[in-house]
């Protein structure tokens, strides 16, 4: 699918961008060009050291900010596929710096869409988050807006051969700023801070996130929001998995934080279909035939009123399984 194609990843030096780069070179050795687009000079320098070998001659490191439309247009020249992973994602920081969050997550999405339409890009996959579903914080609200912009972009493409889609998933195990590396570090201090003992989250690995992006690149018809079927975990079980013998101190929910996360609301259920491995929320007015889509993917409409919530999930991580996942995906040296 990606052999002889040029791909650009915004936020390419982030956790998912790095994992995508690793997978693309492993799975598609004849990729024509892979552009790592990000604004962090130091991270680009460090990543370039990992890909200095001659077998990675297709990689390009492009300093730029999604807020800069002209820079995006230049970077996308000759690019076939775009994966939009750049975002300002830390909830408390976004609450304190709202205008900066809006500029990056909404203005940046608009700029990516514009640049893709201007340069002949064929497929675009934008990364979303469970916090975009019924948002109560600014980060979630900006990502919901971004989702809507990418879905609607299919309606303004005119005769251009381009498809925009979205992938939405929960907490990525081991990603920068996520709870597991935070707990691993905090246990050195002799206690773990728990925001709320009832808190739950969806759990997905970086590899599963990459799988979703590649699935959307290959199968999207345009306008879908893909949602994975993944387990939940209780925050107290994460704490038990990492440090069962030290104090777990309840400190209260942070600004803009939910007790449970959602990925599909009951209002979304009217447009949601079960594809087997994934759910997909379809646009209310798709620019393709719905019956053809249902036949092509054996899609099954979910029940009206269905919602997908980390608190009422039927699939749960156990403490022991969390320990195994931490060792596999986060810290190979992890031990109690």
Secondary structure, DSSP 4 states (H G I P E B T S, - for coil): --BT-EEEEETTTSHHHHHHHHHHHHH-TTBSEEEEEES-HHHHHHHHHHT-SGGGTTEEEEE--TT-HHHHHHHTTT-SEEEE------HHHHHHSHHHHHIIIIIHHHHHHHHHHHHT--EEEEE--GGGSS--SHHHHHHHHHHHHHHHGGGS-TT---EEEEEE--EETT-TT-HHHHHHHHGGGTEEEES-TT-EEEEE-HHHHHHHHHHHHHH--SS-EEEE---EEEHHHHHHHHHTTSEEEE--PPTT--SS-EEE-TTGGGGEEE-SSEEEE--TT-SS-HHHHHHHHT-EEPPTT--EETTS-S-B--HHHHHHHHHHHT-TT---
